[in-house]
């Protein structure tokens, strides 16, 4: 019985996809105008805090883009949305745009 519990705990912990590592900076209301690569991992219906405080990739995550999904505006813990995590070179300030107020970019440097 104890072996089954231990196996369950070890299996569950190995399935965790996020690692606590808060972003070092962010640009609320701004997203990259162009991307240097495709997203390594996309997570839907998660809180902005999850996107900004947990890396979502197995290699070094450089930035993540969170876009608010307003269908969850009344949900406890809002805002919720889509978090796209990237491992390529992060965009420069000049490559950011403020076209979308629902967009939030987090950086790990």
C-alpha positions as protocol buffer text, in pm:
chain_id: "A"
residue {
  index: 1
  type: UNK
  ca { x: 0 y: 0 z: 0 }
}
residue {
  index: 2
  type: UNK
  ca { x: 276 y: 244 z: 91 }
}
residue {
  index: 3
  type: UNK
  ca { x: 450 y: 160 z: -234 }
}
residue {
  index: 4
  type: UNK
  ca { x: 137 y: 256 z: -433 }
}
residue {
  index: 5
  type: UNK
  ca { x: 111 y: 589 z: -253 }
}
residue {
  index: 6
  type: UNK
  ca { x: 478 y: 664 z: -313 }
}
residue {
  index: 7
  type: UNK
  ca { x: 447 y: 570 z: -679 }
}
residue {
  index: 8
  type: UNK
  ca { x: 143 y: 796 z: -717 }
}
residue {
  index: 9
  type: UNK
  ca { x: 326 y: 1089 z: -556 }
}
residue {
  index: 10
  type: UNK
  ca { x: 635 y: 1041 z: -773 }
}
residue {
  index: 11
  type: UNK
  ca { x: 428 y: 1011 z: -1090 }
}
residue {
  index: 12
  type: UNK
  ca { x: 221 y: 1321 z: -1012 }
}
residue {
  index: 13
  type: UNK
  ca { x: 529 y: 1528 z: -933 }
}
residue {
  index: 14
  type: UNK
  ca { x: 697 y: 1429 z: -1259 }
}
residue {
  index: 15
  type: UNK
  ca { x: 392 y: 1544 z: -1456 }
}
residue {
  index: 16
  type: UNK
  ca { x: 415 y: 1899 z: -1326 }
}
residue {
  index: 17
  type: UNK
  ca { x: 479 y: 2126 z: -1622 }
}
residue {
  index: 18
  type: UNK
  ca { x: 549 y: 2454 z: -1445 }
}
residue {
  index: 19
  type: UNK
  ca { x: 842 y: 2556 z: -1224 }
}
residue {
  index: 20
  type: UNK
  ca { x: 829 y: 2843 z: -976 }
}
residue {
  index: 21
  type: UNK
  ca { x: 1048 y: 3117 z: -1122 }
}
residue {
  index: 22
  type: UNK
  ca { x: 895 y: 3467 z: -1117 }
}
residue {
  index: 23
  type: UNK
  ca { x: 949 y: 3691 z: -1419 }
}
residue {
  index: 24
  type: UNK
  ca { x: 1210 y: 3961 z: -1370 }
}
residue {
  index: 25
  type: UNK
  ca { x: 1018 y: 4230 z: -1564 }
}
residue {
  index: 26
  type: UNK
  ca { x: 699 y: 4282 z: -1763 }
}
residue {
  index: 27
  type: UNK
  ca { x: 519 y: 4514 z: -2001 }
}
residue {
  index: 28
  type: UNK
  ca { x: 147 y: 4530 z: -1929 }
}
residue {
  index: 29
  type: UNK
  ca { x: -60 y: 4624 z: -2233 }
}
residue {
  index: 30
  type: UNK
  ca { x: 222 y: 4546 z: -2474 }
}
residue {
  index: 31
  type: UNK
  ca { x: 298 y: 4244 z: -2690 }
}
residue {
  index: 32
  type: UNK
  ca { x: 572 y: 4174 z: -2940 }
}
residue {
  index: 33
  type: UNK
  ca { x: 496 y: 4309 z: -3286 }
}
residue {
  index: 34
  type: UNK
  ca { x: 709 y: 4026 z: -3428 }
}
residue {
  index: 35
  type: UNK
  ca { x: 830 y: 3699 z: -3277 }
}
residue {
  index: 36
  type: UNK
  ca { x: 1170 y: 3535 z: -3325 }
}
residue {
  index: 37
  type: UNK
  ca { x: 1018 y: 3186 z: -3292 }
}
residue {
  index: 38
  type: UNK
  ca { x: 699 y: 2993 z: -3229 }
}
residue {
  index: 39
  type: UNK
  ca { x: 570 y: 2936 z: -2878 }
}
residue {
  index: 40
  type: UNK
  ca { x: 729 y: 2638 z: -2704 }
}
residue {
  index: 41
  type: UNK
  ca { x: 425 y: 2585 z: -2479 }
}
residue {
  index: 42
  type: UNK
  ca { x: 72 y: 2731 z: -2485 }
}
residue {
  index: 43
  type: UNK
  ca { x: -149 y: 2709 z: -2175 }
}
residue {
  index: 44
  type: UNK
  ca { x: -514 y: 2814 z: -2196 }
}
residue {
  index: 45
  type: UNK
  ca { x: -747 y: 2934 z: -1921 }
}
residue {
  index: 46
  type: UNK
  ca { x: -477 y: 3007 z: -1663 }
}
residue {
  index: 47
  type: UNK
  ca { x: -431 y: 3306 z: -1435 }
}
residue {
  index: 48
  type: UNK
  ca { x: -195 y: 3587 z: -1530 }
}
residue {
  index: 49
  type: UNK
  ca { x: -6 y: 3516 z: -1205 }
}
residue {
  index: 50
  type: UNK
  ca { x: 57 y: 3157 z: -1318 }
}
residue {
  index: 51
  type: UNK
  ca { x: 200 y: 3287 z: -1644 }
}
residue {
  index: 52
  type: UNK
  ca { x: 425 y: 3542 z: -1471 }
}
residue {
  index: 53
  type: UNK
  ca { x: 549 y: 3332 z: -1178 }
}
residue {
  index: 54
  type: UNK
  ca { x: 604 y: 2988 z: -1329 }
}
residue {
  index: 55
  type: UNK
  ca { x: 819 y: 2892 z: -1623 }
}
residue {
  index: 56
  type: UNK
  ca { x: 639 y: 2650 z: -1854 }
}
residue {
  index: 57
  type: UNK
  ca { x: 921 y: 2503 z: -2062 }
}
residue {
  index: 58
  type: UNK
  ca { x: 1185 y: 2239 z: -1999 }
}
residue {
  index: 59
  type: UNK
  ca { x: 1459 y: 2462 z: -2142 }
}
residue {
  index: 60
  type: UNK
  ca { x: 1538 y: 2823 z: -2050 }
}
residue {
  index: 61
  type: UNK
  ca { x: 1225 y: 3031 z: -2091 }
}
residue {
  index: 62
  type: UNK
  ca { x: 1303 y: 3386 z: -2204 }
}
residue {
  index: 63
  type: UNK
  ca { x: 956 y: 3542 z: -2219 }
}
residue {
  index: 64
  type: UNK
  ca { x: 584 y: 3465 z: -2209 }
}
residue {
  index: 65
  type: UNK
  ca { x: 287 y: 3646 z: -2359 }
}
residue {
  index: 66
  type: UNK
  ca { x: -42 y: 3645 z: -2167 }
}
residue {
  index: 67
  type: UNK
  ca { x: -364 y: 3746 z: -2347 }
}
residue {
  index: 68
  type: UNK
  ca { x: -676 y: 3796 z: -2134 }
}
residue {
  index: 69
  type: UNK
  ca { x: -980 y: 3585 z: -2220 }
}
residue {
  index: 70
  type: UNK
  ca { x: -1281 y: 3791 z: -2112 }
}
residue {
  index: 71
  type: UNK
  ca { x: -1517 y: 3493 z: -2084 }
}
residue {
  index: 72
  type: UNK
  ca { x: -1355 y: 3443 z: -1740 }
}
residue {
  index: 73
  type: UNK
  ca { x: -1384 y: 3805 z: -1619 }
}
residue {
  index: 74
  type: UNK
  ca { x: -1634 y: 3715 z: -1345 }
}
residue {
  index: 75
  type: UNK
  ca { x: -1435 y: 3412 z: -1225 }
}
residue {
  index: 76
  type: UNK
  ca { x: -1256 y: 3415 z: -891 }
}
residue {
  index: 77
  type: UNK
  ca { x: -887 y: 3487 z: -946 }
}
residue {
  index: 78
  type: UNK
  ca { x: -934 y: 3670 z: -1277 }
}
residue {
  index: 79
  type: UNK
  ca { x: -774 y: 3761 z: -1509 }
}
residue {
  index: 80
  type: UNK
  ca { x: -755 y: 3430 z: -1690 }
}
residue {
  index: 81
  type: UNK
  ca { x: -630 y: 3383 z: -2043 }
}
residue {
  index: 82
  type: UNK
  ca { x: -379 y: 3216 z: -2271 }
}
residue {
  index: 83
  type: UNK
  ca { x: -10 y: 3204 z: -2179 }
}
residue {
  index: 84
  type: UNK
  ca { x: 237 y: 3139 z: -2461 }
}
residue {
  index: 85
  type: UNK
  ca { x: 590 y: 3062 z: -2342 }
}
residue {
  index: 86
  type: UNK
  ca { x: 901 y: 3116 z: -2558 }
}
residue {
  index: 87
  type: UNK
  ca { x: 1264 y: 3004 z: -2540 }
}
residue {
  index: 88
  type: UNK
  ca { x: 1413 y: 3219 z: -2819 }
}
residue {
  index: 89
  type: UNK
  ca { x: 1561 y: 3567 z: -2796 }
}
residue {
  index: 90
  type: UNK
  ca { x: 1314 y: 3801 z: -2628 }
}
residue {
  index: 91
  type: UNK
  ca { x: 1187 y: 4101 z: -2824 }
}
residue {
  index: 92
  type: UNK
  ca { x: 1351 y: 4438 z: -2769 }
}
residue {
  index: 93
  type: UNK
  ca { x: 1161 y: 4746 z: -2651 }
}
residue {
  index: 94
  type: UNK
  ca { x: 1148 y: 4864 z: -3013 }
}
residue {
  index: 95
  type: UNK
  ca { x: 981 y: 4535 z: -3115 }
}
residue {
  index: 96
  type: UNK
  ca { x: 696 y: 4578 z: -2866 }
}
residue {
  index: 97
  type: UNK
  ca { x: 359 y: 4725 z: -2959 }
}
residue {
  index: 98
  type: UNK
  ca { x: 84 y: 4868 z: -2741 }
}
residue {
  index: 99
  type: UNK
  ca { x: -198 y: 4778 z: -2980 }
}
residue {
  index: 100
  type: UNK
  ca { x: -365 y: 4528 z: -2741 }
}
residue {
  index: 101
  type: UNK
  ca { x: -459 y: 4635 z: -2386 }
}
residue {
  index: 102
  type: UNK
  ca { x: -540 y: 4269 z: -2307 }
}
residue {
  index: 103
  type: UNK
  ca { x: -182 y: 4161 z: -2372 }
}
residue {
  index: 104
  type: UNK
  ca { x: 88 y: 4131 z: -2107 }
}
residue {
  index: 105
  type: UNK
  ca { x: 447 y: 4021 z: -2174 }
}
residue {
  index: 106
  type: UNK
  ca { x: 666 y: 3875 z: -1899 }
}
residue {
  index: 107
  type: UNK
  ca { x: 1045 y: 3848 z: -1926 }
}
residue {
  index: 108
  type: UNK
  ca { x: 1302 y: 3620 z: -1762 }
}
residue {
  index: 109
  type: UNK
  ca { x: 1655 y: 3763 z: -1791 }
}
